Amino acid sequence: MNIEEQLLTASIRNTVSKAERMLMKYQTLSENNTSNNIDVGDNAQELNEVQLHLVFLIEKVFRDTAILAERLGLPAYRKDVVRKMRSFAHFEDIEISHWDLAFHSPALAAARALYSSLAVMT
């Protein structure tokens, strides 16, 4: 394996970590608002910025994972990554998980799972 694949793997791991921190920041900010004032509340602008940054990071994880799959000689897996990425209409969709009351991003979870499968190979 080349150094490029190792560096890309480290970059994806770092991006996933940043995305998880953005998700936690989104949760912290949104807890101070109610559903009635989420768009105009005290933290509305910062919430929007965090959400946009989270979307950027999720897209980056998917894109970089597809590149890593291609570099590892797995074109079918790359197609799976792209197909999964396209299956999400909105990366910014966030839901509350039922088991721990924390915020959960289905798109981030899917991107992390696809990356994890490749990470063991690098």
C-alpha angles and dihedrals in degrees: 000000000000127000090246092066091047092050091047090050091052091048092052091048089052092048092051089051091051091048091052090051090050090051090052090047090050090052093049093049095044093050088068091057131061126226088257095059104029091116097042104024128117093277100035097115094044090046090054092049092049090048092051091048091049091052090050091051094048091050089050092052091051093045095046092045089054090050091049091051090052092048090051090054096252106127093160090055090048088056089051090053092050092045091051091047091053091048090073113082092190125021089193093067108121127179136184113252114232097220103055107011091238124130116265131197112205091197093052091047091052093047091048092050093050091048093047091058090058096038092070088060096055 
